[in-house]
Amino acid sequence: MNTSPASMNASSGQTEGTESTILLVEDEPVVREVTRAVLEHAGYRVLECNGPEEALRVGSEHRGHIGLLLSDVVMPGMNGPELALQLQSLQPGLIAVFMSGYAESFVLRKVTHNKMAQGGMTNYIQKPFTINVLLSRVAAALRTHAKASQATLSLSTR
């Protein structure tokens, strides 16, 4: 089955022709490696980090645009929403998709109590997740952001 974004249709949740760089931050090696492999197989460019410190370094050193942060919520040193706020200053327009094995209500309380939820775009994936859930949430976040950017662009050209 070809799961590349360019080959999937809108009914599957994927965006045609997606070419985005994803910053993946996950402290569990097996989860990180499998998630990276799935995203790369789907055609995304993945910058893989084992924690917030490495993610901040990669976010500041990366020359191109990072379209999406896919981050665990609970990690040693800094949580996902805090990391997203710091990365947003390095990568304007960064979309955050959080994933966690904790109960969704706990995670959503954490996410909604930070400024990223007020000014940025946030999404949530409950672990464990399927390949289809992962790819559809990532594509939906990127698609929603692209539509918002286009609307802003068309308003500014009027």
C-alpha positions as CSV (number, residue, x, y, z in Angstrom):
1,M,0.0,0.0,0.0
2,N,1.4,3.4,-1.0
3,T,0.9,5.8,1.9
4,S,2.8,8.7,0.6
5,P,0.9,12.0,1.1
6,A,1.0,12.8,-2.7
7,S,-0.8,9.5,-3.5
8,M,-3.5,9.6,-0.8
9,N,-6.8,11.2,-1.3
10,A,-8.7,13.7,0.9
11,S,-11.1,11.0,2.2
12,S,-8.1,9.3,3.9
13,G,-7.3,12.5,5.8
14,Q,-4.1,13.1,3.9
15,T,-3.3,16.2,1.9
16,E,-2.1,15.7,-1.7
17,G,1.4,16.8,-2.4
18,T,2.4,17.4,1.3
19,E,6.1,18.1,1.7
20,S,6.6,19.0,5.3
21,T,9.4,18.7,7.8
22,I,8.3,17.3,11.1
23,L,10.3,17.6,14.3
24,L,9.6,14.4,16.3
25,V,10.4,14.6,20.0
26,E,9.9,11.4,21.9
27,D,12.0,10.0,24.8
28,E,11.0,6.4,24.3
29,P,13.4,5.0,21.7
30,V,11.0,2.3,20.3
31,V,8.1,4.7,19.9
32,R,10.3,7.4,18.4
33,E,11.9,4.9,15.8
34,V,8.5,3.4,14.7
35,T,6.9,6.8,14.5
36,R,9.8,8.2,12.4
37,A,9.7,5.2,10.1
38,V,5.9,5.6,9.5
39,L,6.2,9.3,8.8
40,E,9.2,8.9,6.5
41,H,7.4,6.1,4.6
42,A,4.4,8.5,4.2
43,G,6.8,11.0,2.5
44,Y,7.5,13.4,5.4
45,R,11.0,14.6,6.2
46,V,11.6,13.8,9.9
47,L,14.0,15.4,12.3
48,E,14.2,12.9,15.2
49,C,15.0,14.1,18.8
50,N,15.2,12.1,22.0
51,G,14.1,15.0,24.2
52,P,13.5,18.7,24.6
53,E,17.2,19.7,24.9
54,E,18.0,18.1,21.6
55,A,14.9,19.5,20.0
56,L,15.8,23.0,20.9
57,R,19.2,22.6,19.5
58,V,17.8,21.1,16.2
59,G,15.1,23.8,16.0
60,S,17.7,26.6,16.3
61,E,20.3,25.0,14.0
62,H,17.9,23.8,11.2
63,R,18.2,26.1,8.2
64,G,14.8,25.3,6.7
65,H,11.2,25.6,7.9
66,I,9.9,23.1,10.3
67,G,6.2,22.7,9.6
68,L,5.1,20.6,12.5
69,L,6.2,19.6,16.0
70,L,5.1,16.0,17.0
71,S,6.0,15.8,20.7
72,D,5.4,13.6,23.7
73,V,3.7,15.6,26.4
74,V,5.5,14.2,29.5
75,M,9.3,14.1,29.1
76,P,12.3,14.6,31.5
77,G,13.3,18.3,31.9
78,M,10.5,20.0,30.0
79,N,7.0,19.0,28.9
80,G,5.8,19.2,25.3
81,P,3.7,22.4,25.6
82,E,6.7,24.2,27.1
83,L,8.9,22.9,24.4
84,A,6.4,24.0,21.8
85,L,6.4,27.6,23.1
86,Q,10.2,27.8,23.0
87,L,10.3,26.3,19.5
88,Q,7.6,28.7,18.2
89,S,10.0,31.6,18.8
90,L,12.6,29.8,16.6
91,Q,10.1,28.5,14.0
92,P,7.2,31.0,13.6
93,G,4.0,29.3,12.5
94,L,5.0,26.0,14.0
95,I,2.1,23.6,14.5
96,A,2.1,21.4,17.6
97,V,0.7,17.9,17.7
98,F,1.0,16.3,21.2
99,M,1.0,12.6,21.9
100,S,0.7,10.9,25.3
101,G,-0.1,7.7,27.0
102,Y,-1.7,9.5,29.9
103,A,-5.5,10.1,30.0
104,E,-6.6,12.6,27.4
105,S,-8.3,14.9,30.0
106,F,-5.0,15.3,31.9
107,V,-3.1,16.1,28.8
108,L,-5.7,18.5,27.5
109,R,-5.7,20.4,30.8
110,K,-1.9,20.8,30.4
111,V,-2.2,21.9,26.8
112,T,-5.0,24.4,27.4
113,H,-3.3,26.0,30.3
114,N,-0.5,27.4,28.1
115,K,-0.2,30.2,25.6
116,M,0.4,27.8,22.7
117,A,-3.2,26.6,22.9
118,Q,-4.4,30.2,22.8
119,G,-2.2,31.5,19.9
120,G,-1.0,28.4,18.2
121,M,-2.6,25.3,16.8
122,T,-2.6,22.2,18.9
123,N,-3.8,18.6,18.4
124,Y,-3.6,15.5,20.4
125,I,-2.9,11.8,19.7
126,Q,-3.6,9.2,22.4
127,K,-0.9,6.5,22.7
128,P,-1.0,3.8,21.6
129,F,-2.1,4.9,18.2
130,T,-2.5,3.3,14.8
131,I,-0.7,4.3,11.7
132,N,-3.9,5.7,10.2
133,V,-4.6,7.8,13.3
134,L,-1.0,9.2,13.3
135,L,-1.0,10.0,9.6
136,S,-4.5,11.5,9.6
137,R,-3.9,13.8,12.6
138,V,-0.6,15.0,11.1
139,A,-2.2,15.6,7.7
140,A,-5.2,17.3,9.3
141,A,-3.0,19.6,11.3
142,L,-0.9,20.6,8.3
143,R,-4.0,21.0,6.1
144,T,-5.8,23.2,8.7
145,H,-2.6,25.4,9.0
146,A,-2.3,25.7,5.2
147,K,-5.9,26.8,4.9
148,A,-5.4,29.4,7.7
149,S,-2.3,30.7,6.0
150,Q,-4.0,31.0,2.7
151,A,-6.9,32.9,4.2
152,T,-4.5,35.3,5.9
153,L,-2.6,35.8,2.7
154,S,-5.7,36.5,0.7
155,L,-7.0,39.0,3.3
156,S,-3.6,40.8,3.3
157,T,-3.7,41.2,-0.5
158,R,-7.1,42.9,-0.6
